[in-house]
Amino acid sequence: MALKTLVGSKIMNDVIRATVQQHNKQPNKLEWRVLVVDNQSMKMVSACTKMHELSAEGITIVETVEKRREPMPAMEAIYLITPTQESVRCLMSDFQSQNRTSYKAAHVYFTEALPEERFKELCNSLAAKRIKTLKEINISFTPYEAQVFSLDTPDAFQFYYNPLRAADRNTGMEKMAEQIATLCSTLGEYPSIRYRADFERNGDLAQLVQQKLDAYKADDPTMGEGPEKAKSQLIILDRGFDITSALLHELTFQAMALDLLDINNDVYKYEAGPGVLKEVLLDENDDLWVEMRHQHIAVVSQNVTKKLKKFNQEKRVQSSSDKASIKDLSQMIKKMPEHQKELAKFSTHLHLAEECMKNYQGYIDKLCKVEQDLAMGTDAEGEKIRDHMKNIVPILLDQKVTFKDKIRIILLYIQSKNGISEENLTKLIQHAQIPNEETAAIKNTSNLGVNVVVDGNRRKIWQMKRKERVTEQTYQMSRWTPLCKDIIEDAIDDKLDNNHFPFLSGQRQGSMHRQAPNSARFGHWHKKEAQGKNLPRMIVFIVGGASFSEMRAAYEVTNERKNWECILGGSHLITPEQFLGDLKNLGEGQDED
């Protein structure tokens, strides 16, 4: 079952409907309530539910706990919040006076395990008298798509990799581990855990996740049961395992649009006509987007046109030509309001594809060839490239190329050489005329455990042998395959190198004999929903952000290996520009290890 659907039904059934069923005095009469969320849970609720669905269940308004709100003392409130100190304090302050309270009563649902000290604090507050429900529902992540999740923790990049933030690291990792455990709990998985051993911290995070998973398993012994579920694995990766995929210009529809166009929170804005600005949410409610988001840009416009032609034939719509144009579509929408919704969808994706192509033909096409050669080490004919410099320098000198794109090229070059000298780096930066304050993004990359500036002593870095995937069908500008695809496939085939991707404490694929300890937590509140198909899952988590090309790889593996499902996510989701921003803010100095 798709992640969004799973989480959406859990919110509706275990929170909204559960409250109504338990506490409705008149079962046939809708009793209105307020839904109070915090910033973190708001993302989850918005991703998985619609306001009209909530209204149908008696929710009159959705409020944010951190903001000042109009008291509604005649109504009960459902709180769906993260058990952070701030959210719990805000909840308590809503009931800090016996006579004047924000709401008549509170039904409190925490997205993850409530720490003991916060539980005591809540019990000793005036709010305790007003709390009718107190539960943990264990969903502390945002389902972004059917097979993609985010922990919405961009700060993880800092506390995991920045040597100046080492003091926050344990708390941050503990929280991240809890969130990953709630993902597994929601999916009904108790996976074997593997991690990339070449970055030391991954092992520590894996241990923390195991402890949290054991607590969930003790509360719900059915977690991870089923004939195939013993094969399920969780693989923990750090962002340094493959910075190439985070830097390259991708030419598949979703990754390209989010990299090149000004799309915020997946909202695409465009001019649908003279003075008509249209806003469209690119999400899984749009079947055309779902079908085309991983297609290469070269075929997207053709496919939209084919689909429109088919639609026109089915609906007997007259079109002035076989080749759809945005102008034609605008006319058709005006003439046929009954087909407005479908035609508007075609119009959106034609606009989106045309805008991507316009950017590509500006100068991205030149960059892509050089980037692919750097990533692959060979040209489109498969010949090894002896001297990358003669391809790179013209781009670095080109005034039309942005400094961010130049930084991407420089970092890809450094990767191809496994580090360069300080002198060479200075030359590249001078050629590219990169402003001094922006060069930090290049130097800070070494905190991810990769070689950047090396004067004689390179860190020994193991490199995975890549699979040969380039065929005659491969687009020359899209020869690179994200490394995570090789990792996932090798893990499924039981060929993944155990020295570099060990199982935690001797676990093995298919091991059903791991005993979870008894629950040390109060409550025993966890109940698993029945899962759909009993497929084993490969869950991949990337600390420091998952890129859109890696998400595509997860769907590809699921389509190619019918008896596995791959779920991929990260501390947050990143475009190349966000990745460079994260690197730039990483602080000076080298990591202690």
C-alpha positions in Angstrom: 0.0 0.0 0.0 1.3 3.4 -0.9 2.9 5.3 2.0 0.6 8.3 1.7 -2.5 6.1 1.7 -1.2 4.1 4.6 -0.5 7.2 6.7 -3.6 9.0 5.6 -5.9 6.1 6.7 -4.0 5.8 9.9 -4.6 9.5 10.7 -8.3 9.2 9.8 -8.9 5.9 11.6 -6.6 5.9 14.6 -6.9 9.6 15.4 -9.9 11.4 13.9 -12.5 8.6 13.8 -11.3 6.9 16.9 -11.9 10.0 18.9 -15.4 10.6 17.4 -16.4 6.9 18.0 -15.1 6.8 21.6 -16.4 10.1 22.7 -19.5 11.0 20.7 -22.5 11.3 23.1 -24.9 11.2 20.1 -23.5 8.7 17.6 -25.6 9.9 14.7 -24.9 13.6 15.2 -21.7 15.1 14.0 -19.8 16.8 16.9 -17.5 19.5 15.7 -13.9 19.5 16.9 -10.7 21.5 16.4 -7.5 19.7 15.1 -4.4 21.1 16.6 -1.0 20.2 15.0 2.6 21.4 15.3 4.9 22.4 12.4 6.2 18.9 12.0 2.9 17.0 12.0 1.2 19.7 9.8 3.5 18.6 7.0 2.3 15.0 7.5 -1.4 15.9 7.7 -1.2 18.2 4.6 0.6 15.5 2.6 -2.0 12.7 3.4 -5.4 14.3 4.0 -7.6 16.9 2.4 -9.6 19.5 4.3 -13.0 18.2 2.9 -12.2 14.7 4.3 -11.5 16.2 7.7 -14.6 18.3 7.6 -16.7 15.2 6.8 -15.4 13.7 10.1 -16.3 16.8 12.1 -13.1 18.8 12.0 -14.1 22.5 11.8 -10.6 24.0 11.6 -6.9 23.0 11.7 -4.7 25.1 14.0 -1.0 25.2 14.7 -0.1 24.7 18.3 3.0 27.0 18.2 0.8 30.0 17.1 -1.5 32.2 19.1 -5.1 31.0 18.6 -8.6 32.2 19.3 -9.8 30.2 22.3 -12.8 27.9 21.6 -13.8 26.8 25.1 -17.1 25.2 23.9 -15.3 22.7 21.6 -13.0 19.7 22.2 -9.6 19.6 20.5 -7.7 16.7 18.9 -4.0 17.3 19.3 -1.7 15.5 16.8 1.7 16.6 17.8 5.4 15.6 18.1 6.4 15.0 21.7 9.0 17.8 21.7 9.4 20.1 24.7 8.0 23.0 22.8 4.8 21.2 21.6 4.1 19.7 25.0 4.6 23.1 26.7 2.2 24.7 24.1 -0.4 22.0 24.9 0.0 22.6 28.7 -0.4 26.4 28.2 -3.7 25.9 26.5 -5.0 24.6 29.8 -3.0 26.6 32.3 -6.0 28.1 34.1 -8.8 26.0 35.6 -11.5 28.4 34.6 -10.2 29.7 31.3 -9.0 27.1 28.8 -8.6 27.2 25.1 -10.8 24.1 24.6 -13.3 22.1 26.5 -11.2 19.0 26.5 -8.1 17.5 24.7 -7.6 14.2 22.9 -3.8 14.0 22.5 -2.0 11.8 20.0 1.8 11.9 19.9 3.5 11.1 16.6 6.2 9.1 18.4 7.2 7.7 21.9 6.6 10.3 24.6 9.8 10.6 26.8 9.1 9.6 30.5 10.1 13.0 31.9 7.7 14.8 29.5 4.9 12.3 30.4 5.4 13.2 34.1 5.4 16.9 33.4 2.1 16.5 31.6 0.6 14.4 34.4 1.5 17.1 36.9 0.0 19.9 34.9 -3.5 21.4 34.9 -3.9 20.0 31.4 -4.0 16.5 32.8 -7.6 17.0 34.1 -8.8 18.0 30.6 -7.0 15.1 28.6 -9.6 12.5 27.7 -7.3 10.6 25.3 -3.5 10.1 25.4 -1.9 7.9 22.8 1.2 7.4 20.7 0.4 6.7 17.0 4.0 6.3 15.8 4.1 8.3 12.5 6.9 10.8 12.8 7.8 11.2 9.1 6.2 12.8 6.0 5.2 10.4 3.2 6.2 12.4 0.2 5.1 9.9 -2.4 3.9 6.3 -2.7 7.5 5.0 -2.1 9.3 8.1 -0.7 9.5 9.6 2.8 11.2 12.5 4.5 12.0 13.1 8.1 11.8 16.9 7.4 15.0 17.4 9.3 17.3 19.4 7.1 19.4 20.2 10.2 20.6 16.6 10.2 23.1 17.6 7.5 24.7 20.0 10.0 24.7 17.8 13.2 25.8 14.7 11.3 28.6 16.3 9.3 29.6 19.6 10.8 32.5 19.2 13.3 31.3 22.4 15.0 27.9 20.9 15.8 29.2 17.7 17.5 27.5 18.7 20.8 24.0 18.4 19.2 24.8 15.1 17.4 23.6 12.6 20.0 20.2 14.3 20.5 19.7 14.7 16.8 20.6 11.1 16.0 18.3 9.8 18.8 15.4 11.7 17.3 16.2 10.5 13.8 16.4 6.9 15.0 12.9 7.3 16.6 11.5 8.7 13.4 12.9 5.9 11.3 11.5 3.3 13.8 8.0 4.9 13.4 8.3 4.4 9.6 9.1 0.7 10.1 6.3 0.4 12.6 3.8 2.1 10.2 4.9 -0.3 7.4 4.7 -3.3 9.8 8.3 -4.1 9.3 11.0 -5.3 11.7 13.9 -5.3 9.2 17.5 -6.5 9.5 19.7 -3.4 9.6 22.7 -2.7 7.4 24.8 0.4 7.2 27.7 1.8 5.1 30.6 1.1 7.4 33.0 3.5 5.6 31.4 6.4 7.5 31.8 5.7 11.2 28.6 7.4 12.5 26.3 5.2 10.4 27.0 2.3 12.7 26.0 4.4 15.8 22.8 5.4 14.1 22.0 1.8 13.1 22.4 0.8 16.8 20.0 3.5 17.9 17.4 2.5 15.3 17.7 -1.1 16.5 17.0 -0.1 20.1 13.9 1.8 19.0 12.7 -1.0 16.8 13.1 -3.5 19.6 10.8 -1.3 21.8 8.2 -1.3 19.1 8.5 -5.0 18.5 8.1 -5.7 22.2 4.9 -3.6 22.2 3.6 -5.3 19.0 5.0 -8.8 18.5 3.3 -9.1 15.1 5.6 -6.4 13.6 7.6 -7.9 10.8 5.8 -11.2 10.8 4.9 -13.0 7.6 6.6 -15.6 5.4 8.5 -13.0 3.2 9.0 -10.3 5.8 12.1 -11.9 7.3 14.0 -10.8 4.1 13.2 -7.1 4.7 16.2 -4.8 5.2 16.9 -1.3 6.2 20.0 0.2 4.7 21.5 3.3 6.3 23.7 5.5 4.1 25.5 8.8 4.6 25.4 11.4 1.9 29.1 11.0 1.2 28.4 7.5 -0.4 27.5 9.2 -3.7 27.8 12.9 -4.1 27.7 12.6 -7.9 23.9 11.9 -7.9 23.3 14.9 -5.7 25.2 17.2 -8.1 24.4 16.1 -11.7 21.8 17.8 -13.9 19.1 15.1 -14.3 17.1 15.0 -17.5 14.1 13.0 -16.2 10.9 15.1 -15.8 10.5 15.5 -12.1 14.2 15.9 -11.2 14.8 18.3 -14.1 11.8 20.5 -13.3 12.7 20.8 -9.6 16.4 21.5 -10.4 15.9 24.1 -13.2 12.6 25.8 -12.5 11.4 28.0 -9.6 9.1 25.3 -8.0 8.6 25.7 -4.2 6.8 23.1 -2.1 6.0 21.3 -5.4 3.8 24.2 -6.6 4.4 25.1 -10.3 3.4 28.6 -11.3 3.0 29.6 -14.9 1.2 32.0 -17.2 -1.7 30.2 -18.7 -2.7 33.2 -20.8 -2.2 36.9 -21.0 -2.2 38.0 -17.3 -3.5 34.6 -16.1 -1.2 33.1 -13.5 -1.9 29.5 -12.7 -0.7 27.5 -9.7 -0.6 23.7 -9.9 0.5 21.2 -7.2 2.7 18.5 -8.7 1.7 15.5 -6.6 0.2 12.0 -6.9 -3.3 13.2 -7.3 -2.3 14.1 -10.9 -2.2 10.7 -12.8 -0.4 12.3 -15.7 2.4 13.5 -13.4 2.7 10.1 -11.8 3.0 8.5 -15.2 5.6 10.9 -16.6 7.7 12.1 -13.7 10.5 9.6 -14.2 10.4 9.8 -18.0 13.3 11.4 -19.9 12.5 14.9 -21.0 13.1 13.9 -24.7 9.9 11.8 -24.7 7.7 13.8 -22.3 6.3 16.4 -24.8 5.7 13.6 -27.4 3.9 11.6 -24.8 1.7 14.5 -23.6 0.8 15.1 -27.3 0.0 11.4 -27.9 -2.2 11.3 -24.8 -4.0 14.5 -25.8 -4.7 13.1 -29.2 -6.1 9.9 -27.7 -8.2 11.9 -25.3 -9.6 14.0 -28.2 -10.5 10.9 -30.2 -12.3 9.3 -27.2 -14.2 12.5 -26.4 -14.7 13.4 -30.1 -13.0 16.7 -29.5 -12.1 18.7 -32.6 -8.5 19.9 -32.6 -7.0 22.2 -35.2 -3.8 20.0 -35.7 -2.3 16.7 -34.6 0.6 18.5 -32.8 -0.8 20.0 -29.6 0.2 23.5 -28.8 -0.4 25.5 -25.7 -2.4 28.0 -27.7 -4.6 25.2 -29.1 -5.2 23.9 -25.6 -6.2 27.4 -24.3 -8.8 27.6 -27.1 -10.1 24.1 -26.4 -10.5 24.8 -22.7 -12.6 27.9 -23.4 -14.8 26.0 -25.9 -15.3 22.9 -23.8 -15.7 23.7 -20.1 -16.9 20.1 -19.4 -13.4 18.8 -20.2 -11.6 21.7 -18.5 -10.0 19.6 -15.8 -8.4 17.1 -18.2 -7.3 19.7 -20.7 -5.8 21.9 -18.0 -3.7 18.9 -17.0 -2.3 18.5 -20.5 -1.7 22.2 -20.7 0.3 22.2 -17.4 2.6 19.4 -18.4 3.2 20.9 -21.9 4.1 24.2 -20.2 6.3 22.4 -17.7 8.1 20.3 -20.4 8.6 23.4 -22.7 10.0 25.4 -19.9 12.4 22.6 -19.0 13.5 22.3 -22.6 14.0 26.1 -22.9 16.4 26.0 -20.0 18.1 23.0 -21.3 18.8 24.5 -24.7 20.1 27.7 -23.0 23.3 26.2 -21.8 22.4 23.1 -19.7 23.0 20.9 -22.7 26.7 21.9 -22.8 27.0 21.2 -19.0 25.3 17.8 -19.2 27.9 16.3 -21.6 30.8 17.4 -19.5 29.1 16.3 -16.2 28.3 12.8 -17.6 31.9 12.4 -18.9 33.2 13.3 -15.4 30.8 11.0 -13.6 31.4 8.0 -15.9 35.1 8.6 -16.6 34.3 7.8 -20.3 32.7 9.6 -23.2 29.4 8.6 -24.9 31.4 6.1 -27.1 32.8 4.4 -23.9 36.3 5.8 -24.5 38.3 6.6 -21.4 38.8 10.4 -21.0 42.5 11.2 -20.6 42.2 14.9 -20.0 39.0 16.3 -18.4 40.6 19.8 -18.1 40.1 20.7 -21.8 36.4 20.1 -21.5 36.0 21.9 -18.1 38.0 25.1 -18.6 35.7 26.5 -21.4 32.7 26.1 -19.0 34.5 27.7 -16.1 35.4 30.7 -18.2 31.9 31.1 -19.7 30.3 34.2 -18.2 26.8 32.8 -19.0 27.2 29.8 -16.7 26.1 30.5 -13.1 28.7 30.1 -10.3 26.5 27.3 -8.8 26.7 25.3 -12.0 30.5 25.9 -12.0 30.8 24.6 -8.4 28.9 21.5 -9.5 31.4 20.9 -12.3 34.4 21.6 -10.0 33.1 19.1 -7.4 32.4 16.5 -10.1 36.0 17.0 -11.4 37.4 16.6 -7.9 35.4 13.4 -7.4 36.7 12.0 -10.7 40.3 12.6 -9.5 39.6 11.4 -5.9 40.9 14.8 -4.7 43.2 17.5 -6.1 45.9 19.8 -4.8 45.3 23.1 -3.1 47.1 24.8 -6.0 44.9 23.2 -8.7 41.7 24.1 -6.7 42.8 27.7 -6.4 43.3 27.8 -10.2 39.9 26.3 -10.9 38.2 28.8 -8.6 40.1 31.7 -10.2 39.1 30.5 -13.8 35.5 30.3 -12.7 35.5 33.6 -10.8 33.6 32.1 -7.9 32.9 34.6 -5.1 35.0 33.9 -2.1 32.0 33.3 0.2 30.7 30.6 -2.1 33.9 28.5 -2.2 33.1 27.0 1.2 30.7 24.6 -0.5 33.7 23.0 -2.2 36.0 22.7 0.7 33.3 21.6 3.2 32.6 18.6 1.1 35.5 16.9 2.8 33.4 16.7 6.0 31.3 14.0 4.1 34.4 11.7 4.1 35.4 12.3 0.5 38.8 13.6 -0.7 38.7 17.2 -1.8 42.1 18.9 -1.2 44.9 16.3 -1.0 48.5 17.2 -0.9 50.1 13.8 -1.0 47.9 12.0 1.6 44.6 10.8 0.3 42.1 9.2 2.5 41.7 5.6 1.3 38.2 5.4 -0.1 36.6 2.1 -1.2 34.7 2.3 -4.4 32.0 -0.1 -5.4 32.4 -1.9 -8.7 29.7 -0.4 -10.9 27.3 -2.4 -13.0 27.5 -2.0 -16.8 24.1 -0.4 -17.7 24.9 1.8 -20.8 23.2 0.3 -23.9 22.2 1.7 -27.3 18.9 2.8 -25.8 20.7 5.0 -23.1 20.5 8.7 -23.7 24.0 10.1 -24.0 23.3 12.9 -21.6 21.9 10.4 -19.0 24.5 7.7 -18.7 25.0 7.9 -15.0 22.9 5.6 -12.7 22.7 6.5 -9.0 24.9 4.3 -6.9 21.9 3.4 -4.6 20.4 1.4 -7.4 23.4 -1.0 -7.5 23.3 -1.1 -3.7 19.6 -2.0 -3.6 19.9 -4.7 -6.3 23.0 -6.3 -4.7 21.2 -6.4 -1.3 18.2 -8.1 -2.9 20.5 -10.6 -4.7 22.4 -11.1 -1.4 25.6 -9.9 -3.2 26.2 -6.7 -1.3 29.7 -6.5 0.2 29.4 -7.4 3.9 32.7 -5.7 4.8 31.4 -2.3 3.6 27.7 -2.8 4.2 27.6 -5.1 7.3 24.5 -6.3 9.0 24.1 -5.0 12.5 25.6 -7.4 15.1 25.7 -10.4 12.9 22.1 -10.2 11.6 21.6 -12.0 8.3 19.0 -11.7 5.6 16.1 -14.0 6.4 17.0 -14.3 10.1 13.8 -14.9 12.0 15.5 -15.7 15.3 16.1 -12.2 16.7 14.4 -11.9 20.0 13.1 -8.5 20.9 13.2 -7.6 24.6 10.1 -6.9 26.6 8.7 -3.4 26.5 10.3 -1.0 28.9 7.8 1.7 27.9 4.4 2.3 29.5 1.3 2.0 27.3 1.5 -1.0 25.0 -0.4 1.3 22.6 0.9 0.0 19.3 -1.4 -1.9 16.9 -0.4 -2.8 13.4 -2.8 -2.4 10.6 -3.2 -5.4 8.2 -0.7 -5.0 5.4 -1.6 -5.6 1.7 0.7 -7.9 -0.3 3.2 -9.7 1.8 6.3 -8.5 -0.1 9.7 -8.0 1.6 10.8 -4.4 1.6 14.2 -2.8 1.0 14.1 0.5 3.0 16.9 2.9 2.2 17.6 5.9 4.4 20.1 8.6 3.4 21.4 11.0 6.2 21.9 14.4 4.6 19.2 14.2 2.0 17.8 12.0 -0.8 18.0 13.3 -4.3 15.2 13.0 -6.9 17.3 10.7 -9.2 17.7 8.3 -6.2 13.9 8.3 -5.7 13.5 7.4 -9.3 15.9 4.5 -8.8 13.7 3.1 -6.0 10.7 3.0 -8.3 12.7 1.4 -11.1 13.9 -1.4 -8.8 10.3 -2.1 -7.6 9.1 -2.2 -11.2 12.0 -4.5 -12.3 11.9 -6.8 -9.3 8.2 -7.7 -8.9 8.6 -9.6 -5.6 10.2 -6.7 -3.7 9.1 -3.2 -2.8 11.7 -0.5 -2.4 11.0 2.5 -0.1 13.5 5.4 -0.1 13.9 8.5 2.0 16.2 10.8 3.8 16.6 13.3 6.6 15.2 15.6 3.9 14.8 15.7 0.1 17.3 17.7 -1.9 17.8 19.3 -5.2 21.4 20.1 -6.3 20.9 23.7 -5.2 19.8 22.7 -1.8 22.7 20.3 -1.5 25.2 23.1 -2.3 23.4 25.3 0.3 23.8 22.6 2.9 27.5 22.2 2.0 28.1 26.0 2.2 26.7 26.1 5.7 28.7 23.2 6.9 31.2 25.2 9.0 35.0 25.5 8.7 37.6 23.0 9.7 38.1 19.3 9.3 36.2 16.6 11.0 37.9 14.9 13.9 37.8 11.5 12.3 
